[in-house]
């Protein structure tokens, strides 16, 4: 699920980090409000659904029902107001790529294939699900032996998108489209290096103005650490350029990039390793101003205290570092700094040493999913740590693709709310950490699901504005929407 109502949400984020940068020292407090739950919706054979968000006085839900597409609207008490089939979308040969809400409309991006010809199109609808415009993003022509494999990437404000076709290596076809103007901004084919493969790509991001960035990594191994670097391809309507960011002092464990539209810079933040890429020893911060050939880079090692809190034991010489941690989010600060959110998790396969399927005696393979503590590191624009906080949680599930694990971060004007299931089971309690702009936090009980037939998918929640978020729940093949107000 992806965010909508982005203009208002972006304003909320900027307001929060204005307080964040001023070092507002008010104690973290619970922002818990009321909880409103919709009636159950039978999913039956639905292919999927998407939370569109709030448009005017209704909350909209998109449903892909395999043989038809439908919009359902809910009022402020989560009662269904109306539903409408999207008759203009042909059910044959269509693959929905994205559904995104805007200020006063929403758009459906889909791939259409007929007689070997593939096109990507956009349909725009008003809040009542009436078609108001339609446009072809890209016609790929007839390609029988290499049909396009298209991914859609959105900018921060969700108004700009890029359709990326990676089906023919080493060519990458990219088309940039502006939803408000319903026009193609640029259309280019990028030639990648011969030794390119998916693991080289570390990030693809897009600015609100249509600047496309592809970040790849080379030589991330100890034997070639002196040649270790990021390569940043910057594509605009009128130009293309490559910038290199050398990383000769460490290996990277994980990294995420985001474009800072306010300060007009590409920001990357991640975890680095001294010797073993499986064990993170600190964080690094990288930023690049488009047009500059000299990226800014700074790294900072973890203290023994942070490592011992995360690992819940004393640090010894041979156990320094953090394992099983990945960067989940890089949140941009108004002053040009960032907040890194990392989560510890790992998966274990039981039942067989390798491969898939069943043992001869019928024993099935079992996947265990562990999603544990969150590590928050706030950085000044110089890359110097502002504060570091560990939020403890412990989640375990089995054979569910971790659908109900992890967390959702909600931004209120003065706080960050990290919401999650305490345990992954049918009857459960839900909690939140409320974090202040200076890293102080409080843990609160958010709600419980005992006797309510709820299983909340927090990782797929949607922030509607500065005081509301929408969380989907799936229980025994029935969907319910949970509206949380703060």
C-alpha positions in Angstrom: 0.0 0.0 0.0 1.2 3.4 -0.8 0.6 6.9 0.6 -1.9 9.4 -0.7 -2.9 12.9 0.4 0.8 13.7 0.0 0.6 17.4 -0.1 -0.9 17.7 3.4 1.3 14.9 4.7 4.5 16.6 3.4 3.5 19.8 5.1 3.0 17.8 8.3 6.5 16.1 7.9 8.2 19.5 7.4 6.4 21.0 10.4 7.5 18.1 12.6 11.1 18.4 11.6 11.1 22.1 12.0 10.4 21.3 15.7 12.9 18.5 15.4 15.7 20.8 14.3 14.9 23.4 16.9 15.4 20.8 19.6 11.9 21.0 21.1 12.4 19.4 24.5 8.8 18.6 25.5 8.4 15.1 26.9 6.9 12.4 24.7 3.3 11.9 25.5 0.6 9.6 24.3 -1.4 10.9 21.3 -3.9 8.0 21.5 -7.4 9.0 20.3 -10.4 7.0 19.1 -10.5 3.9 17.0 -13.2 3.4 14.4 -13.6 0.0 12.6 -15.5 -0.7 9.4 -17.7 -3.7 8.8 -16.0 -6.8 7.4 -15.6 -7.0 3.6 -15.4 -10.4 2.0 -12.3 -10.7 -0.1 -13.3 -14.0 -1.8 -11.1 -14.3 -4.9 -9.9 -10.7 -4.9 -6.5 -10.3 -6.6 -5.6 -7.4 -4.3 -6.7 -4.0 -2.9 -5.2 -0.5 -2.4 -5.8 2.2 0.2 -6.3 5.4 -1.8 -6.9 7.7 1.1 -9.2 10.6 2.0 -10.7 12.7 -0.9 -13.1 15.3 0.2 -15.3 13.8 3.0 -14.8 10.1 2.0 -12.1 7.5 2.4 -11.6 5.4 -0.8 -10.6 1.8 -1.2 -9.6 0.3 -4.6 -10.4 -3.4 -5.1 -9.0 -5.6 -7.9 -11.6 -8.3 -8.0 -9.9 -10.3 -10.8 -12.7 -9.9 -13.3 -13.6 -6.3 -12.4 -12.3 -3.2 -10.6 -14.3 -1.4 -8.0 -14.0 1.7 -5.7 -15.6 1.7 -2.3 -16.2 4.8 -0.2 -16.5 5.1 3.6 -17.7 8.0 5.7 -16.0 9.4 8.8 -17.5 6.6 10.9 -16.2 4.0 8.5 -19.7 3.1 7.2 -19.8 2.3 3.5 -21.3 5.2 1.6 -21.2 3.8 -2.0 -19.3 1.6 -4.4 -18.7 2.0 -8.1 -17.3 -0.3 -10.8 -14.7 1.2 -13.1 -16.4 0.3 -16.3 -13.8 2.1 -18.4 -11.0 -0.4 -17.4 -11.1 -3.5 -19.7 -10.7 -6.6 -17.5 -8.9 -8.5 -20.2 -5.1 -8.1 -20.6 -4.8 -5.5 -17.8 -2.2 -5.5 -14.9 -2.6 -2.8 -12.3 0.8 -1.2 -11.6 -0.2 1.5 -9.1 -3.1 3.3 -7.5 -2.3 6.7 -6.1 -4.4 9.5 -4.6 -3.8 13.3 -5.2 -5.3 16.4 -3.7 -8.6 16.3 -5.5 -8.4 13.1 -7.6 -6.8 9.7 -7.8 -5.1 7.8 -10.6 -4.8 4.2 -11.7 -1.7 3.2 -13.6 -1.9 0.0 -15.5 -0.2 -2.1 -18.2 -2.3 -3.3 -21.1 -1.2 -6.0 -23.5 -3.0 -7.1 -26.7 -1.8 -8.9 -29.8 1.8 -8.6 -28.5 1.6 -4.8 -28.1 2.2 -3.5 -24.5 1.2 0.0 -23.4 1.3 1.7 -20.0 -1.7 4.1 -19.4 -3.1 6.4 -16.7 -6.7 6.9 -15.9 -7.6 9.8 -13.6 -10.8 9.9 -11.6 -12.6 12.5 -9.4 -13.5 11.8 -5.8 -16.7 10.2 -7.0 -14.8 7.7 -9.2 -15.9 9.4 -12.4 -13.3 9.3 -15.2 -12.0 12.8 -15.9 -8.9 12.1 -18.1 -6.8 9.3 -19.6 -3.3 9.3 -21.2 -0.8 6.8 -22.6 2.5 7.0 -20.7 4.4 4.7 -23.0 3.8 2.4 -26.0 6.4 -0.3 -26.1 5.2 -1.7 -29.4 5.1 -5.4 -30.4 7.6 -7.4 -28.3 6.8 -11.1 -28.5 10.0 -12.5 -27.1 10.8 -9.9 -24.5 7.5 -8.4 -23.1 8.1 -5.4 -21.0 8.5 -5.9 -17.2 7.4 -2.5 -15.9 7.9 -1.0 -12.4 6.5 2.3 -11.3 8.4 4.8 -9.1 6.8 7.9 -7.5 8.3 11.1 -6.3 7.7 12.4 -2.7 4.6 14.3 -3.6 3.2 11.4 -5.7 2.7 13.8 -8.6 5.6 12.6 -10.7 6.2 9.0 -11.8 8.8 7.0 -13.8 7.9 3.8 -15.6 11.0 1.6 -15.7 11.3 -1.4 -18.1 14.2 -3.7 -17.3 13.3 -6.6 -19.5 16.1 -6.2 -22.0 19.6 -6.1 -20.4 21.7 -3.9 -20.5 19.0 -1.4 -21.7 16.8 0.3 -19.2 13.8 2.2 -20.7 12.6 5.1 -18.5 9.6 7.3 -19.0 8.8 10.3 -16.7 5.2 11.4 -16.4 3.5 14.3 -14.5 0.1 13.4 -13.2 -1.2 16.9 -12.7 -0.5 18.0 -16.2 -1.1 14.5 -17.7 1.9 14.7 -19.9 5.2 12.9 -20.6 8.1 15.0 -19.2 10.9 12.9 -20.9 11.5 9.4 -22.4 15.0 7.9 -22.4 16.8 4.6 -22.7 19.7 4.2 -20.3 22.6 1.9 -21.3 24.0 0.0 -18.3 27.4 -1.6 -18.0 27.8 -5.2 -19.3 28.4 -6.6 -15.8 25.2 -5.0 -14.4 22.9 -7.2 -12.3 20.2 -6.5 -9.8 22.3 -6.8 -6.7 24.4 -3.8 -7.9 21.4 -1.5 -7.7 21.1 0.1 -4.3 18.5 2.7 -4.9 16.2 4.3 -7.6 14.7 7.6 -6.6 12.9 10.5 -8.2 12.5 14.2 -7.4 9.3 16.1 -7.5 10.6 17.9 -10.6 11.4 14.7 -12.5 15.1 14.2 -11.8 15.8 10.5 -11.9 18.6 8.9 -9.8 20.0 5.4 -10.2 22.5 4.4 -7.5 24.7 1.3 -8.1 27.6 -0.1 -6.0 30.9 -1.6 -7.1 33.5 -3.7 -5.3 31.8 -4.0 -1.9 34.2 -6.7 -0.7 37.4 -6.6 1.4 39.7 -7.7 -1.4 38.8 -4.6 -3.5 37.9 -2.1 -0.8 40.2 0.5 -2.3 38.0 0.5 -5.4 34.7 0.4 -3.4 32.3 3.1 -4.6 28.8 4.2 -5.4 28.0 5.3 -8.9 25.1 7.8 -9.1 23.4 8.2 -12.5 21.4 11.4 -12.7 18.9 11.6 -15.6 17.1 14.8 -16.5 15.0 15.9 -19.5 18.0 17.6 -21.1 21.0 15.6 -19.8 22.6 12.6 -18.2 25.6 12.4 -15.9 27.4 9.9 -13.6 28.9 10.9 -10.3 31.2 8.6 -8.3 31.3 8.5 -4.5 34.4 6.6 -3.3 34.0 4.4 -0.2 37.6 3.1 0.4 37.4 3.0 4.2 34.5 0.6 4.8 32.1 -2.0 3.4 28.4 -1.3 3.3 25.9 -3.5 5.2 22.8 -1.7 4.0 21.8 1.7 2.6 18.8 3.7 1.5 18.6 6.9 -0.6 16.0 9.6 -0.8 15.8 12.9 -2.6 15.5 16.0 -0.4 13.2 18.3 -2.4 13.4 21.1 0.1 17.2 21.3 0.2 17.6 20.0 -3.4 20.1 17.2 -2.6 20.3 13.4 -2.9 20.7 11.9 0.6 21.9 8.4 1.4 22.2 6.9 4.9 23.2 3.4 5.9 25.1 0.9 8.0 28.8 0.2 7.4 31.0 -2.8 8.3 34.7 -2.8 9.0 35.5 -6.4 8.0 32.4 -8.6 7.7 29.4 -7.2 5.7 27.1 -9.3 7.9 28.0 -7.3 11.0 27.3 -3.5 11.0 29.8 -1.4 13.0 28.4 2.1 12.5 26.4 4.4 10.3 27.3 6.6 7.4 25.7 9.7 5.8 26.2 10.8 2.2 24.7 13.7 0.3 25.1 15.0 -3.2 24.0 18.3 -4.7 23.0 17.7 -8.4 25.7 19.3 -10.6 28.5 18.8 -8.0 31.2 16.1 -8.6 32.2 16.0 -4.9 29.7 14.1 -2.6 29.8 14.7 1.1 30.5 11.6 3.2 30.8 11.0 7.0 30.7 7.9 9.1 30.3 7.3 12.8 31.0 4.1 14.8 28.4 2.6 17.1 29.2 2.9 20.8 29.5 -0.2 23.0 26.4 1.1 24.9 24.2 1.1 21.7 25.5 -2.4 20.7 24.9 -3.9 24.1 21.3 -2.4 24.3 20.5 -3.8 20.9 22.1 -7.2 21.5 20.9 -7.2 25.2 24.3 -8.4 26.5 27.7 -7.0 27.2 30.0 -6.3 24.3 33.2 -8.3 23.9 36.0 -7.8 21.5 34.8 -10.6 19.1 31.1 -9.6 19.3 31.3 -5.9 18.3 28.8 -4.9 15.7 25.1 -5.5 15.0 23.9 -8.5 12.9 20.5 -8.9 11.1 19.8 -5.2 10.8 18.4 -3.3 7.7 17.6 0.3 7.0 13.8 0.7 6.8 13.5 4.5 6.3 15.6 7.6 5.8 13.5 10.5 7.0 14.6 13.9 5.8 15.0 16.8 8.2 14.2 20.4 7.3 17.8 21.5 8.1 19.3 19.0 5.6 20.0 16.3 8.2 18.2 12.9 8.4 16.7 10.3 10.8 17.8 6.7 10.1 15.3 4.0 11.1 16.8 0.5 11.2 15.1 -2.8 12.2 16.6 -6.1 13.3 15.1 -9.1 11.6 16.0 -12.5 10.2 14.3 -15.6 8.7 14.9 -19.3 9.4 13.8 -22.2 7.2 13.1 -25.4 8.9 12.2 -28.9 7.6 15.0 -29.3 5.1 18.5 -28.1 4.5 17.8 -26.6 1.1 15.3 -26.5 -1.7 11.5 -26.3 -1.6 8.7 -28.8 -1.4 8.1 -31.6 1.0 10.0 -34.4 2.6 9.1 -37.9 1.5 7.3 -38.6 4.8 5.1 -35.5 4.2 6.8 -33.0 6.5 6.3 -29.5 5.1 8.9 -26.8 5.1 8.4 -24.0 7.7 9.5 -20.4 7.5 10.1 -18.5 10.8 10.1 -14.7 10.7 11.7 -12.6 13.5 11.2 -8.8 13.6 12.7 -7.2 16.6 14.2 -3.9 17.9 14.2 -0.6 16.1 17.3 1.6 16.0 16.8 5.4 15.5 19.8 7.6 14.7 19.2 11.3 14.1 21.9 13.1 12.2 22.8 16.8 11.8 23.5 18.1 8.3 27.2 17.6 8.9 26.5 13.8 9.5 27.3 14.2 13.2 24.9 12.2 15.4 22.2 14.3 17.2 20.8 11.4 19.2 20.4 7.7 19.2 17.4 5.7 20.5 16.6 1.9 20.7 12.9 0.9 20.7 12.5 -2.6 21.9 10.0 -5.0 20.4 9.9 -8.8 19.7 7.8 -10.3 17.0 7.7 -13.9 15.8 5.5 -15.4 13.1 5.4 -18.5 10.9 4.6 -19.0 7.2 2.9 -15.7 6.8 5.6 -13.7 4.8 5.8 -11.4 7.9 2.5 -9.8 6.8 1.6 -8.7 10.3 5.1 -8.0 11.6 7.3 -4.8 11.5 5.8 -1.4 12.2 4.2 1.7 10.8 5.5 5.2 11.4 2.9 8.0 11.8 4.0 11.6 11.8 2.0 14.0 13.9 3.0 17.7 14.0 5.1 17.2 17.1 5.8 13.5 17.5 6.7 10.3 15.7 4.5 7.3 16.4 5.9 3.8 15.8 2.9 1.4 15.8 3.2 -2.4 15.9 1.6 -5.7 17.0 3.1 -6.9 20.3 2.7 -10.5 19.2 1.7 -12.0 15.9 -1.4 -14.0 16.8 -5.2 -13.9 16.3 -5.9 -12.1 19.6 -3.3 -9.5 20.3 -2.4 -6.2 21.9 -1.1 -3.3 19.8 1.4 -0.7 21.1 3.1 2.4 20.0 6.3 4.3 20.8 5.9 8.0 20.8 9.2 9.7 20.1 9.9 13.4 20.7 12.1 15.6 18.5 15.0 15.1 20.9 14.7 11.3 21.0 12.8 10.9 24.3 10.1 8.3 24.0 7.2 6.7 25.8 5.6 3.3 25.1 1.8 3.3 25.2 -1.0 0.7 24.7 -2.7 1.5 21.4 -5.6 -1.0 21.3 -6.3 -4.7 21.7 -8.0 -7.1 19.2 -9.5 -9.6 21.7 -12.9 -10.7 20.4 -12.8 -8.2 17.5 -11.7 -10.5 14.7 -8.8 -8.2 13.7 -5.2 -8.9 12.5 -3.7 -5.5 11.7 -1.2 -5.1 8.9 0.6 -2.1 10.3 3.4 -2.2 7.7 0.7 -1.4 5.0 -1.0 1.4 6.9 -1.6 4.8 5.3 -1.3 8.2 6.9 -4.3 10.4 5.8 -3.3 13.7 7.4 -1.7 15.0 10.6 -4.2 13.4 12.9 -5.5 10.2 11.1 -4.1 7.0 9.7 -5.8 4.0 8.2 -4.7 0.4 9.0 -6.0 -2.6 7.0 -6.9 -5.8 8.9 -7.2 -9.3 7.4 -8.9 -12.0 9.4 -10.2 -15.3 7.9 -10.4 -13.8 4.4 -12.2 -10.7 5.4 -10.9 -7.2 5.2 -11.7 -4.5 7.8 -10.4 -0.9 7.8 -9.3 0.6 11.1 -9.3 4.4 11.4 -7.0 5.7 14.2 -7.5 9.3 15.2 -5.0 11.2 17.4 
